[in-house]
Amino acid sequence: MSAPDERPHERPTRGGVGRRAVLAVQAAVTLAAVAALGWLVDWPGVAAALTRTDPAALLGALALAMLSQGLGAWRLSLVLDGLGLRLGLRRSLAFTWAGLFSGNVLPATVGADALFAVLLGRSGFPVGSGVIGIVYNRAVNVAVVLLCLPAALAALHVEASLGGRWPAGVGPDGVEPGAL
C-alpha cells in the first residue's frame, strides 16, 4: 500500500473558473470606472491648474505623502511585531505600497487590506493573525482620528465664530476667502 502523493511544498490551488470570473468582473469594473473618470475630467483645466501650481509645493506634498506611508508601514510592522509576526520594515513597506496601489485603483478600499492579508499568507505568516493585525492597525487609525477630532472641531468653531471669514493672509491659498 503506497502513501498518497503528498507535496507539502506545493499549495493547493484555489479558485478555478469562478475565481477567474470574479477577477475578470473586478478588472472590467475598474477599467470602466477609470475610463469614465478619464472621460469626465476637464483635462485642459487640469493642465492649467498644474501650470499654476508651485513645483516646490507639489514636491513637498509628494515627500510628505511618502513619509506618511512609510510611517504607516512602520506602525503596521510594530503592530504585527506585537502579535509575534516579524514582518520587518522592508516587507511592510512593500506590502503597504502594494495595498496603497490596489486601494487607489480598485473600486473599494477593502482591496488594500485583502491584498495585505494575501501577501502575509503567501509569505508564510498565519493569515488569521495577519487579519487581527490589520484590524488592530485600523483601530489605531480610528483612535488617531478621535484624538484629532477635538482640534478639528475647535478649528471649525473658530471659523464659524469669525462668520466664515479668516484673518488676513489665512485661508485657502493664503488668501482670505472672498477677497478675490
PyMOL CGO cylinders between C-alpha atoms (Angstrom):
from pymol import cmd
from pymol.cgo import CYLINDER

trace = [
    CYLINDER, 0.00, 0.00, 0.00, 1.61, 3.23, -1.10, 0.3, 1, 1, 1, 1, 1, 1,
    CYLINDER, 1.61, 3.23, -1.10, 1.19, 6.59, 0.56, 0.3, 1, 1, 1, 1, 1, 1,
    CYLINDER, 1.19, 6.59, 0.56, -0.75, 9.26, -1.30, 0.3, 1, 1, 1, 1, 1, 1,
    CYLINDER, -0.75, 9.26, -1.30, 1.30, 11.63, -3.38, 0.3, 1, 1, 1, 1, 1, 1,
    CYLINDER, 1.30, 11.63, -3.38, 1.89, 14.45, -0.92, 0.3, 1, 1, 1, 1, 1, 1,
    CYLINDER, 1.89, 14.45, -0.92, 3.80, 17.55, -1.88, 0.3, 1, 1, 1, 1, 1, 1,
    CYLINDER, 3.80, 17.55, -1.88, 3.94, 19.75, 1.22, 0.3, 1, 1, 1, 1, 1, 1,
    CYLINDER, 3.94, 19.75, 1.22, 5.87, 22.47, -0.62, 0.3, 1, 1, 1, 1, 1, 1,
    CYLINDER, 5.87, 22.47, -0.62, 3.06, 22.96, -3.12, 0.3, 1, 1, 1, 1, 1, 1,
    CYLINDER, 3.06, 22.96, -3.12, -0.03, 24.90, -2.21, 0.3, 1, 1, 1, 1, 1, 1,
    CYLINDER, -0.03, 24.90, -2.21, -3.40, 23.60, -3.23, 0.3, 1, 1, 1, 1, 1, 1,
    CYLINDER, -3.40, 23.60, -3.23, -4.82, 25.77, -5.97, 0.3, 1, 1, 1, 1, 1, 1,
    CYLINDER, -4.82, 25.77, -5.97, -7.87, 27.77, -5.11, 0.3, 1, 1, 1, 1, 1, 1,
    CYLINDER, -7.87, 27.77, -5.11, -10.44, 29.39, -7.26, 0.3, 1, 1, 1, 1, 1, 1,
    CYLINDER, -10.44, 29.39, -7.26, -10.79, 27.92, -10.68, 0.3, 1, 1, 1, 1, 1, 1,
    CYLINDER, -10.79, 27.92, -10.68, -13.28, 29.30, -13.16, 0.3, 1, 1, 1, 1, 1, 1,
    CYLINDER, -13.28, 29.30, -13.16, -15.43, 31.07, -10.55, 0.3, 1, 1, 1, 1, 1, 1,
    CYLINDER, -15.43, 31.07, -10.55, -12.50, 32.94, -9.08, 0.3, 1, 1, 1, 1, 1, 1,
    CYLINDER, -12.50, 32.94, -9.08, -11.25, 33.95, -12.52, 0.3, 1, 1, 1, 1, 1, 1,
    CYLINDER, -11.25, 33.95, -12.52, -14.74, 35.21, -13.40, 0.3, 1, 1, 1, 1, 1, 1,
    CYLINDER, -14.74, 35.21, -13.40, -14.83, 37.37, -10.26, 0.3, 1, 1, 1, 1, 1, 1,
    CYLINDER, -14.83, 37.37, -10.26, -11.38, 38.78, -11.06, 0.3, 1, 1, 1, 1, 1, 1,
    CYLINDER, -11.38, 38.78, -11.06, -12.46, 39.48, -14.65, 0.3, 1, 1, 1, 1, 1, 1,
    CYLINDER, -12.46, 39.48, -14.65, -15.56, 41.35, -13.42, 0.3, 1, 1, 1, 1, 1, 1,
    CYLINDER, -15.56, 41.35, -13.42, -13.47, 43.34, -10.92, 0.3, 1, 1, 1, 1, 1, 1,
    CYLINDER, -13.47, 43.34, -10.92, -10.99, 44.25, -13.65, 0.3, 1, 1, 1, 1, 1, 1,
    CYLINDER, -10.99, 44.25, -13.65, -13.81, 45.26, -16.01, 0.3, 1, 1, 1, 1, 1, 1,
    CYLINDER, -13.81, 45.26, -16.01, -15.46, 47.45, -13.35, 0.3, 1, 1, 1, 1, 1, 1,
    CYLINDER, -15.46, 47.45, -13.35, -12.11, 49.06, -12.52, 0.3, 1, 1, 1, 1, 1, 1,
    CYLINDER, -12.11, 49.06, -12.52, -11.35, 49.77, -16.19, 0.3, 1, 1, 1, 1, 1, 1,
    CYLINDER, -11.35, 49.77, -16.19, -14.86, 51.15, -16.73, 0.3, 1, 1, 1, 1, 1, 1,
    CYLINDER, -14.86, 51.15, -16.73, -14.50, 53.44, -13.68, 0.3, 1, 1, 1, 1, 1, 1,
    CYLINDER, -14.50, 53.44, -13.68, -11.09, 54.68, -14.85, 0.3, 1, 1, 1, 1, 1, 1,
    CYLINDER, -11.09, 54.68, -14.85, -12.43, 55.24, -18.39, 0.3, 1, 1, 1, 1, 1, 1,
    CYLINDER, -12.43, 55.24, -18.39, -15.45, 57.15, -17.05, 0.3, 1, 1, 1, 1, 1, 1,
    CYLINDER, -15.45, 57.15, -17.05, -13.25, 59.34, -14.88, 0.3, 1, 1, 1, 1, 1, 1,
    CYLINDER, -13.25, 59.34, -14.88, -10.92, 59.95, -17.82, 0.3, 1, 1, 1, 1, 1, 1,
    CYLINDER, -10.92, 59.95, -17.82, -13.89, 60.98, -19.95, 0.3, 1, 1, 1, 1, 1, 1,
    CYLINDER, -13.89, 60.98, -19.95, -15.39, 63.25, -17.27, 0.3, 1, 1, 1, 1, 1, 1,
    CYLINDER, -15.39, 63.25, -17.27, -12.16, 65.04, -16.30, 0.3, 1, 1, 1, 1, 1, 1,
    CYLINDER, -12.16, 65.04, -16.30, -11.58, 68.51, -17.70, 0.3, 1, 1, 1, 1, 1, 1,
    CYLINDER, -11.58, 68.51, -17.70, -8.04, 67.76, -18.95, 0.3, 1, 1, 1, 1, 1, 1,
    CYLINDER, -8.04, 67.76, -18.95, -7.31, 71.32, -20.16, 0.3, 1, 1, 1, 1, 1, 1,
    CYLINDER, -7.31, 71.32, -20.16, -8.42, 72.57, -16.72, 0.3, 1, 1, 1, 1, 1, 1,
    CYLINDER, -8.42, 72.57, -16.72, -6.15, 70.04, -15.02, 0.3, 1, 1, 1, 1, 1, 1,
    CYLINDER, -6.15, 70.04, -15.02, -3.23, 71.11, -17.20, 0.3, 1, 1, 1, 1, 1, 1,
    CYLINDER, -3.23, 71.11, -17.20, -3.93, 74.78, -16.45, 0.3, 1, 1, 1, 1, 1, 1,
    CYLINDER, -3.93, 74.78, -16.45, -4.10, 74.08, -12.70, 0.3, 1, 1, 1, 1, 1, 1,
    CYLINDER, -4.10, 74.08, -12.70, -0.81, 72.17, -12.84, 0.3, 1, 1, 1, 1, 1, 1,
    CYLINDER, -0.81, 72.17, -12.84, 0.91, 75.06, -14.60, 0.3, 1, 1, 1, 1, 1, 1,
    CYLINDER, 0.91, 75.06, -14.60, -0.27, 77.41, -11.81, 0.3, 1, 1, 1, 1, 1, 1,
    CYLINDER, -0.27, 77.41, -11.81, 0.88, 75.08, -9.04, 0.3, 1, 1, 1, 1, 1, 1,
    CYLINDER, 0.88, 75.08, -9.04, 4.17, 75.76, -7.31, 0.3, 1, 1, 1, 1, 1, 1,
    CYLINDER, 4.17, 75.76, -7.31, 6.52, 72.81, -8.08, 0.3, 1, 1, 1, 1, 1, 1,
    CYLINDER, 6.52, 72.81, -8.08, 8.08, 73.06, -4.62, 0.3, 1, 1, 1, 1, 1, 1,
    CYLINDER, 8.08, 73.06, -4.62, 4.62, 72.63, -3.07, 0.3, 1, 1, 1, 1, 1, 1,
    CYLINDER, 4.62, 72.63, -3.07, 3.97, 69.53, -5.22, 0.3, 1, 1, 1, 1, 1, 1,
    CYLINDER, 3.97, 69.53, -5.22, 7.35, 68.05, -4.30, 0.3, 1, 1, 1, 1, 1, 1,
    CYLINDER, 7.35, 68.05, -4.30, 6.73, 68.82, -0.64, 0.3, 1, 1, 1, 1, 1, 1,
    CYLINDER, 6.73, 68.82, -0.64, 3.31, 67.16, -0.80, 0.3, 1, 1, 1, 1, 1, 1,
    CYLINDER, 3.31, 67.16, -0.80, 4.85, 64.12, -2.51, 0.3, 1, 1, 1, 1, 1, 1,
    CYLINDER, 4.85, 64.12, -2.51, 7.59, 63.89, 0.15, 0.3, 1, 1, 1, 1, 1, 1,
    CYLINDER, 7.59, 63.89, 0.15, 5.04, 64.16, 2.97, 0.3, 1, 1, 1, 1, 1, 1,
    CYLINDER, 5.04, 64.16, 2.97, 2.83, 61.50, 1.36, 0.3, 1, 1, 1, 1, 1, 1,
    CYLINDER, 2.83, 61.50, 1.36, 5.80, 59.14, 1.06, 0.3, 1, 1, 1, 1, 1, 1,
    CYLINDER, 5.80, 59.14, 1.06, 6.83, 59.86, 4.66, 0.3, 1, 1, 1, 1, 1, 1,
    CYLINDER, 6.83, 59.86, 4.66, 3.25, 59.27, 5.81, 0.3, 1, 1, 1, 1, 1, 1,
    CYLINDER, 3.25, 59.27, 5.81, 3.12, 55.92, 4.01, 0.3, 1, 1, 1, 1, 1, 1,
    CYLINDER, 3.12, 55.92, 4.01, 6.50, 54.97, 5.42, 0.3, 1, 1, 1, 1, 1, 1,
    CYLINDER, 6.50, 54.97, 5.42, 5.38, 55.80, 8.95, 0.3, 1, 1, 1, 1, 1, 1,
    CYLINDER, 5.38, 55.80, 8.95, 2.16, 53.86, 8.38, 0.3, 1, 1, 1, 1, 1, 1,
    CYLINDER, 2.16, 53.86, 8.38, 4.16, 50.82, 7.22, 0.3, 1, 1, 1, 1, 1, 1,
    CYLINDER, 4.16, 50.82, 7.22, 6.37, 51.14, 10.30, 0.3, 1, 1, 1, 1, 1, 1,
    CYLINDER, 6.37, 51.14, 10.30, 3.28, 51.36, 12.52, 0.3, 1, 1, 1, 1, 1, 1,
    CYLINDER, 3.28, 51.36, 12.52, 1.83, 48.23, 10.91, 0.3, 1, 1, 1, 1, 1, 1,
    CYLINDER, 1.83, 48.23, 10.91, 5.15, 46.45, 11.32, 0.3, 1, 1, 1, 1, 1, 1,
    CYLINDER, 5.15, 46.45, 11.32, 5.13, 47.33, 15.04, 0.3, 1, 1, 1, 1, 1, 1,
    CYLINDER, 5.13, 47.33, 15.04, 1.53, 46.11, 15.41, 0.3, 1, 1, 1, 1, 1, 1,
    CYLINDER, 1.53, 46.11, 15.41, 2.39, 42.82, 13.71, 0.3, 1, 1, 1, 1, 1, 1,
    CYLINDER, 2.39, 42.82, 13.71, 5.56, 42.50, 15.81, 0.3, 1, 1, 1, 1, 1, 1,
    CYLINDER, 5.56, 42.50, 15.81, 3.35, 42.79, 18.89, 0.3, 1, 1, 1, 1, 1, 1,
    CYLINDER, 3.35, 42.79, 18.89, 1.39, 39.79, 17.59, 0.3, 1, 1, 1, 1, 1, 1,
    CYLINDER, 1.39, 39.79, 17.59, 4.58, 37.81, 17.06, 0.3, 1, 1, 1, 1, 1, 1,
    CYLINDER, 4.58, 37.81, 17.06, 4.65, 38.31, 13.28, 0.3, 1, 1, 1, 1, 1, 1,
    CYLINDER, 4.65, 38.31, 13.28, 8.13, 39.60, 12.45, 0.3, 1, 1, 1, 1, 1, 1,
    CYLINDER, 8.13, 39.60, 12.45, 7.40, 41.12, 9.05, 0.3, 1, 1, 1, 1, 1, 1,
    CYLINDER, 7.40, 41.12, 9.05, 10.18, 43.69, 9.07, 0.3, 1, 1, 1, 1, 1, 1,
    CYLINDER, 10.18, 43.69, 9.07, 10.05, 47.25, 7.80, 0.3, 1, 1, 1, 1, 1, 1,
    CYLINDER, 10.05, 47.25, 7.80, 11.19, 46.49, 4.24, 0.3, 1, 1, 1, 1, 1, 1,
    CYLINDER, 11.19, 46.49, 4.24, 8.45, 43.93, 3.62, 0.3, 1, 1, 1, 1, 1, 1,
    CYLINDER, 8.45, 43.93, 3.62, 5.92, 46.05, 5.48, 0.3, 1, 1, 1, 1, 1, 1,
    CYLINDER, 5.92, 46.05, 5.48, 6.75, 48.94, 3.13, 0.3, 1, 1, 1, 1, 1, 1,
    CYLINDER, 6.75, 48.94, 3.13, 6.40, 46.70, 0.08, 0.3, 1, 1, 1, 1, 1, 1,
    CYLINDER, 6.40, 46.70, 0.08, 3.05, 45.32, 1.29, 0.3, 1, 1, 1, 1, 1, 1,
    CYLINDER, 3.05, 45.32, 1.29, 1.81, 48.79, 2.28, 0.3, 1, 1, 1, 1, 1, 1,
    CYLINDER, 1.81, 48.79, 2.28, 2.65, 50.27, -1.12, 0.3, 1, 1, 1, 1, 1, 1,
    CYLINDER, 2.65, 50.27, -1.12, 1.06, 47.32, -2.92, 0.3, 1, 1, 1, 1, 1, 1,
    CYLINDER, 1.06, 47.32, -2.92, -2.03, 47.85, -0.77, 0.3, 1, 1, 1, 1, 1, 1,
    CYLINDER, -2.03, 47.85, -0.77, -1.96, 51.59, -1.45, 0.3, 1, 1, 1, 1, 1, 1,
    CYLINDER, -1.96, 51.59, -1.45, -1.88, 50.89, -5.16, 0.3, 1, 1, 1, 1, 1, 1,
    CYLINDER, -1.88, 50.89, -5.16, -4.74, 48.40, -5.03, 0.3, 1, 1, 1, 1, 1, 1,
    CYLINDER, -4.74, 48.40, -5.03, -6.76, 50.60, -2.67, 0.3, 1, 1, 1, 1, 1, 1,
    CYLINDER, -6.76, 50.60, -2.67, -6.49, 53.54, -5.07, 0.3, 1, 1, 1, 1, 1, 1,
    CYLINDER, -6.49, 53.54, -5.07, -7.02, 51.59, -8.28, 0.3, 1, 1, 1, 1, 1, 1,
    CYLINDER, -7.02, 51.59, -8.28, -9.68, 49.05, -7.32, 0.3, 1, 1, 1, 1, 1, 1,
    CYLINDER, -9.68, 49.05, -7.32, -13.22, 50.31, -6.68, 0.3, 1, 1, 1, 1, 1, 1,
    CYLINDER, -13.22, 50.31, -6.68, -13.09, 49.55, -2.93, 0.3, 1, 1, 1, 1, 1, 1,
    CYLINDER, -13.09, 49.55, -2.93, -10.55, 50.35, -0.20, 0.3, 1, 1, 1, 1, 1, 1,
    CYLINDER, -10.55, 50.35, -0.20, -11.06, 46.88, 1.26, 0.3, 1, 1, 1, 1, 1, 1,
    CYLINDER, -11.06, 46.88, 1.26, -8.86, 45.66, -1.59, 0.3, 1, 1, 1, 1, 1, 1,
    CYLINDER, -8.86, 45.66, -1.59, -5.79, 47.08, 0.17, 0.3, 1, 1, 1, 1, 1, 1,
    CYLINDER, -5.79, 47.08, 0.17, -6.44, 45.14, 3.38, 0.3, 1, 1, 1, 1, 1, 1,
    CYLINDER, -6.44, 45.14, 3.38, -7.35, 41.99, 1.48, 0.3, 1, 1, 1, 1, 1, 1,
    CYLINDER, -7.35, 41.99, 1.48, -4.17, 42.22, -0.59, 0.3, 1, 1, 1, 1, 1, 1,
    CYLINDER, -4.17, 42.22, -0.59, -2.13, 42.74, 2.57, 0.3, 1, 1, 1, 1, 1, 1,
    CYLINDER, -2.13, 42.74, 2.57, -3.66, 39.62, 4.14, 0.3, 1, 1, 1, 1, 1, 1,
    CYLINDER, -3.66, 39.62, 4.14, -2.96, 37.61, 0.97, 0.3, 1, 1, 1, 1, 1, 1,
    CYLINDER, -2.96, 37.61, 0.97, 0.65, 38.83, 0.86, 0.3, 1, 1, 1, 1, 1, 1,
    CYLINDER, 0.65, 38.83, 0.86, 1.11, 37.89, 4.51, 0.3, 1, 1, 1, 1, 1, 1,
    CYLINDER, 1.11, 37.89, 4.51, -0.27, 34.41, 3.84, 0.3, 1, 1, 1, 1, 1, 1,
    CYLINDER, -0.27, 34.41, 3.84, 1.93, 33.92, 0.80, 0.3, 1, 1, 1, 1, 1, 1,
    CYLINDER, 1.93, 33.92, 0.80, 4.94, 34.94, 2.88, 0.3, 1, 1, 1, 1, 1, 1,
    CYLINDER, 4.94, 34.94, 2.88, 4.26, 32.12, 5.31, 0.3, 1, 1, 1, 1, 1, 1,
    CYLINDER, 4.26, 32.12, 5.31, 2.58, 34.09, 8.08, 0.3, 1, 1, 1, 1, 1, 1,
    CYLINDER, 2.58, 34.09, 8.08, -0.67, 32.86, 9.68, 0.3, 1, 1, 1, 1, 1, 1,
    CYLINDER, -0.67, 32.86, 9.68, -3.43, 34.71, 7.85, 0.3, 1, 1, 1, 1, 1, 1,
    CYLINDER, -3.43, 34.71, 7.85, -5.67, 34.85, 10.93, 0.3, 1, 1, 1, 1, 1, 1,
    CYLINDER, -5.67, 34.85, 10.93, -3.02, 36.66, 12.96, 0.3, 1, 1, 1, 1, 1, 1,
    CYLINDER, -3.02, 36.66, 12.96, -2.38, 38.96, 10.00, 0.3, 1, 1, 1, 1, 1, 1,
    CYLINDER, -2.38, 38.96, 10.00, -6.07, 39.86, 9.79, 0.3, 1, 1, 1, 1, 1, 1,
    CYLINDER, -6.07, 39.86, 9.79, -6.07, 40.60, 13.53, 0.3, 1, 1, 1, 1, 1, 1,
    CYLINDER, -6.07, 40.60, 13.53, -3.05, 42.84, 12.95, 0.3, 1, 1, 1, 1, 1, 1,
    CYLINDER, -3.05, 42.84, 12.95, -4.85, 44.66, 10.14, 0.3, 1, 1, 1, 1, 1, 1,
    CYLINDER, -4.85, 44.66, 10.14, -7.89, 45.18, 12.41, 0.3, 1, 1, 1, 1, 1, 1,
    CYLINDER, -7.89, 45.18, 12.41, -5.61, 46.49, 15.20, 0.3, 1, 1, 1, 1, 1, 1,
    CYLINDER, -5.61, 46.49, 15.20, -3.94, 48.82, 12.70, 0.3, 1, 1, 1, 1, 1, 1,
    CYLINDER, -3.94, 48.82, 12.70, -7.35, 50.13, 11.63, 0.3, 1, 1, 1, 1, 1, 1,
    CYLINDER, -7.35, 50.13, 11.63, -8.24, 50.62, 15.30, 0.3, 1, 1, 1, 1, 1, 1,
    CYLINDER, -8.24, 50.62, 15.30, -5.08, 52.71, 15.74, 0.3, 1, 1, 1, 1, 1, 1,
    CYLINDER, -5.08, 52.71, 15.74, -6.17, 54.82, 12.75, 0.3, 1, 1, 1, 1, 1, 1,
    CYLINDER, -6.17, 54.82, 12.75, -9.61, 55.36, 14.30, 0.3, 1, 1, 1, 1, 1, 1,
    CYLINDER, -9.61, 55.36, 14.30, -8.02, 56.26, 17.65, 0.3, 1, 1, 1, 1, 1, 1,
    CYLINDER, -8.02, 56.26, 17.65, -5.85, 58.88, 15.93, 0.3, 1, 1, 1, 1, 1, 1,
    CYLINDER, -5.85, 58.88, 15.93, -8.90, 60.35, 14.19, 0.3, 1, 1, 1, 1, 1, 1,
    CYLINDER, -8.90, 60.35, 14.19, -10.75, 60.51, 17.50, 0.3, 1, 1, 1, 1, 1, 1,
    CYLINDER, -10.75, 60.51, 17.50, -7.77, 62.14, 19.20, 0.3, 1, 1, 1, 1, 1, 1,
    CYLINDER, -7.77, 62.14, 19.20, -7.52, 64.75, 16.42, 0.3, 1, 1, 1, 1, 1, 1,
    CYLINDER, -7.52, 64.75, 16.42, -11.27, 65.37, 16.27, 0.3, 1, 1, 1, 1, 1, 1,
    CYLINDER, -11.27, 65.37, 16.27, -11.40, 67.96, 19.11, 0.3, 1, 1, 1, 1, 1, 1,
    CYLINDER, -11.40, 67.96, 19.11, -8.75, 70.10, 17.38, 0.3, 1, 1, 1, 1, 1, 1,
    CYLINDER, -8.75, 70.10, 17.38, -10.61, 69.87, 14.05, 0.3, 1, 1, 1, 1, 1, 1,
    CYLINDER, -10.61, 69.87, 14.05, -13.92, 70.78, 15.70, 0.3, 1, 1, 1, 1, 1, 1,
    CYLINDER, -13.92, 70.78, 15.70, -12.26, 73.69, 17.52, 0.3, 1, 1, 1, 1, 1, 1,
    CYLINDER, -12.26, 73.69, 17.52, -10.88, 75.00, 14.20, 0.3, 1, 1, 1, 1, 1, 1,
    CYLINDER, -10.88, 75.00, 14.20, -14.35, 74.76, 12.65, 0.3, 1, 1, 1, 1, 1, 1,
    CYLINDER, -14.35, 74.76, 12.65, -15.80, 76.58, 15.68, 0.3, 1, 1, 1, 1, 1, 1,
    CYLINDER, -15.80, 76.58, 15.68, -13.23, 79.37, 15.29, 0.3, 1, 1, 1, 1, 1, 1,
    CYLINDER, -13.23, 79.37, 15.29, -14.12, 79.70, 11.61, 0.3, 1, 1, 1, 1, 1, 1,
    CYLINDER, -14.12, 79.70, 11.61, -17.84, 79.83, 12.44, 0.3, 1, 1, 1, 1, 1, 1,
    CYLINDER, -17.84, 79.83, 12.44, -17.27, 82.40, 15.21, 0.3, 1, 1, 1, 1, 1, 1,
    CYLINDER, -17.27, 82.40, 15.21, -15.44, 84.58, 12.68, 0.3, 1, 1, 1, 1, 1, 1,
    CYLINDER, -15.44, 84.58, 12.68, -18.51, 84.45, 10.45, 0.3, 1, 1, 1, 1, 1, 1,
    CYLINDER, -18.51, 84.45, 10.45, -16.75, 82.20, 7.98, 0.3, 1, 1, 1, 1, 1, 1,
    CYLINDER, -16.75, 82.20, 7.98, -14.01, 84.80, 7.50, 0.3, 1, 1, 1, 1, 1, 1,
    CYLINDER, -14.01, 84.80, 7.50, -10.42, 84.02, 8.35, 0.3, 1, 1, 1, 1, 1, 1,
    CYLINDER, -10.42, 84.02, 8.35, -7.89, 86.62, 9.50, 0.3, 1, 1, 1, 1, 1, 1,
    CYLINDER, -7.89, 86.62, 9.50, -5.96, 88.33, 6.70, 0.3, 1, 1, 1, 1, 1, 1,
    CYLINDER, -5.96, 88.33, 6.70, -3.49, 86.03, 4.96, 0.3, 1, 1, 1, 1, 1, 1,
    CYLINDER, -3.49, 86.03, 4.96, -5.12, 82.88, 6.37, 0.3, 1, 1, 1, 1, 1, 1,
    CYLINDER, -5.12, 82.88, 6.37, -7.33, 80.53, 4.43, 0.3, 1, 1, 1, 1, 1, 1,
    CYLINDER, -7.33, 80.53, 4.43, -7.18, 78.69, 1.15, 0.3, 1, 1, 1, 1, 1, 1,
    CYLINDER, -7.18, 78.69, 1.15, -4.00, 79.54, -0.75, 0.3, 1, 1, 1, 1, 1, 1,
    CYLINDER, -4.00, 79.54, -0.75, -3.06, 82.08, 1.96, 0.3, 1, 1, 1, 1, 1, 1,
    CYLINDER, -3.06, 82.08, 1.96, -5.75, 84.43, 0.66, 0.3, 1, 1, 1, 1, 1, 1,
    CYLINDER, -5.75, 84.43, 0.66, -8.68, 85.50, 2.76, 0.3, 1, 1, 1, 1, 1, 1,
    CYLINDER, -8.68, 85.50, 2.76, -11.81, 83.79, 1.41, 0.3, 1, 1, 1, 1, 1, 1,
    CYLINDER, -11.81, 83.79, 1.41, -13.97, 86.23, -0.52, 0.3, 1, 1, 1, 1, 1, 1,
    CYLINDER, -13.97, 86.23, -0.52, -11.08, 88.66, -1.11, 0.3, 1, 1, 1, 1, 1, 1,
    CYLINDER, -11.08, 88.66, -1.11, -10.80, 87.82, -4.79, 0.3, 1, 1, 1, 1, 1, 1,
]
cmd.load_cgo(trace, "trace")
